[in-house]
Amino acid sequence: MYVKQVIRYGKLLSAVAVSSLLFSCAQMEQYRLSKAGQQGAAVGGILGTTAGVMLDQSNRWRGGVIGGVMGAILGGTLGQIAHEASQQAATQNQPVQYSNGDQTIQAIPQGQDQNGCQIITTKYYDHGNLVKEETKRICSNQ
């Protein structure tokens, strides 16, 4: 019985890996994640896998796979949105805000440094509470 489950999950993981590989090659330039999006996907995947393994008592493999995929999607999306907001705030030199109701991302330009790069403060809110704040430089050649 255990061997059958391992084989079944091995086939499922192989199918997911092949599908991911084919999808990633389909239109690479159009859907390329920024570095922030990639980092968000990695962190989200790790946290989602950990949570899925801990929460699914009857089948930890299933919980880990589902949690990992969902965490990577959500983390990558959040990272990409934050990156886009920062870029837009630097380009337009005005505050940018994205919100889905519960979560909000604000990118606020703070001026330029001595090299001509924009200083952007990005704030992350969850249910109106500030969760994280970061300041970064956005240069026109990045």
KEKOLMI-319187 format. One record per residue (C-alpha): residue number from 1; residue in three letters; x, z, y negated. Coordinates in steps of 0.02 Angstrom, whole numbers. Layout:
<sites>
     k     r     east       up    north
   NUM   ALA        X        Z        Y
...
</sites>
This chain:
<sites>
     k     r     east       up    north
     1   MET        0        0        0
     2   TYR      138       46     -122
     3   VAL      234     -115      -86
     4   LYS       79     -219     -124
     5   GLN       60     -134     -293
     6   VAL      242     -165     -336
     7   ILE      225     -349     -289
     8   ARG       64     -365     -388
     9   TYR      141     -287     -544
    10   GLY      298     -391     -521
    11   LYS      192     -549     -522
    12   LEU       97     -488     -675
    13   LEU      256     -448     -770
    14   SER      330     -616     -721
    15   ALA      176     -706     -787
    16   VAL      184     -608     -950
    17   ALA      370     -645     -969
    18   VAL      348     -832     -937
    19   SER      199     -840    -1057
    20   SER      297     -748    -1191
    21   LEU      444     -864    -1170
    22   LEU      336    -1020    -1184
    23   PHE      240     -952    -1333
    24   SER      398     -901    -1424
    25   CYS      466    -1079    -1409
    26   ALA      303    -1164    -1462
    27   GLN      317    -1157    -1651
    28   MET      468    -1051    -1687
    29   GLU      488    -1083    -1873
    30   GLN      308    -1056    -1921
    31   TYR      292     -884    -1839
    32   ARG      466     -812    -1860
    33   LEU      463     -625    -1890
    34   SER      572     -549    -2025
    35   LYS      701     -419    -1978
    36   ALA      576     -285    -2030
    37   GLY      445     -363    -1916
    38   GLN      566     -368    -1771
    39   GLN      616     -187    -1797
    40   GLY      433     -136    -1809
    41   ALA      394     -227    -1647
    42   ALA      539     -142    -1558
    43   VAL      495       33    -1618
    44   GLY      309        4    -1587
    45   GLY      344      -60    -1412
    46   ILE      449       91    -1367
    47   LEU      324      215    -1438
    48   GLY      176      122    -1361
    49   THR      259      118    -1190
    50   THR      298      303    -1198
    51   ALA      121      347    -1252
    52   GLY       45      232    -1121
    53   VAL      146      309     -980
    54   MET       99      484    -1035
    55   LEU      -87      447    -1060
    56   ASP     -128      344     -905
    57   GLN     -117      477     -770
    58   SER     -186      367     -631
    59   ASN      -70      218     -658
    60   ARG       82      245     -766
    61   TRP      144       65     -749
    62   ARG      -20       -2     -817
    63   GLY      -18      123     -960
    64   GLY      162       81    -1003
    65   VAL      133     -107    -1004
    66   ILE      -28      -98    -1106
    67   GLY       42       31    -1226
    68   GLY      204      -66    -1248
    69   VAL      118     -230    -1285
    70   MET       -6     -152    -1406
    71   GLY      131      -50    -1492
    72   ALA      242     -203    -1513
    73   ILE      100     -305    -1587
    74   LEU       48     -169    -1708
    75   GLY      226     -120    -1756
    76   GLY      279     -300    -1782
    77   THR      125     -335    -1887
    78   LEU      153     -182    -1997
    79   GLY      337     -224    -2021
    80   GLN      297     -404    -2065
    81   ILE      161     -356    -2189
    82   ALA      278     -233    -2275
    83   HIS      412     -367    -2285
    84   GLU      290     -494    -2358
    85   ALA      227     -367    -2485
    86   SER      405     -328    -2542
    87   GLN      449     -512    -2558
    88   GLN      290     -549    -2654
    89   ALA      317     -401    -2772
    90   ALA      496     -459    -2806
    91   THR      443     -640    -2836
    92   GLN      294     -601    -2948
    93   ASN      373     -447    -3028
    94   GLN      211     -350    -3012
    95   PRO      141     -222    -2888
    96   VAL       67     -287    -2726
    97   GLN      -51     -191    -2612
    98   TYR     -118     -231    -2439
    99   SER     -251     -123    -2360
   100   ASN     -362     -127    -2206
   101   GLY     -466       24    -2254
   102   ASP     -369      166    -2172
   103   GLN     -190      105    -2197
   104   THR     -117       42    -2360
   105   ILE       52      -32    -2405
   106   GLN      105      -39    -2587
   107   ALA      260     -132    -2648
   108   ILE      307      -87    -2827
   109   PRO      448     -173    -2924
   110   GLN      565      -51    -3011
   111   GLY      671     -176    -3108
   112   GLN      836     -261    -3071
   113   ASP     1007     -194    -3027
   114   GLN     1172     -254    -3104
   115   ASN     1180     -399    -2980
   116   GLY     1009     -467    -3028
   117   CYS      924     -407    -2868
   118   GLN      749     -334    -2880
   119   ILE      729     -151    -2832
   120   ILE      565     -129    -2737
   121   THR      486       36    -2685
   122   THR      371       17    -2536
   123   LYS      245      155    -2498
   124   TYR      148      175    -2336
   125   TYR      -17      269    -2338
   126   ASP     -127      324    -2193
   127   HIS     -302      386    -2239
   128   GLY     -244      409    -2419
   129   ASN      -94      516    -2373
   130   LEU       82      454    -2412
   131   VAL      171      435    -2244
   132   LYS      332      349    -2293
   133   GLU      420      285    -2448
   134   GLU      572      172    -2451
   135   THR      668       81    -2586
   136   LYS      761      -81    -2553
   137   ARG      849     -221    -2643
   138   ILE      778     -397    -2636
   139   CYS      899     -532    -2692
   140   SER      848     -712    -2721
   141   ASN      972     -773    -2590
   142   GLN      898     -666    -2450
</sites>
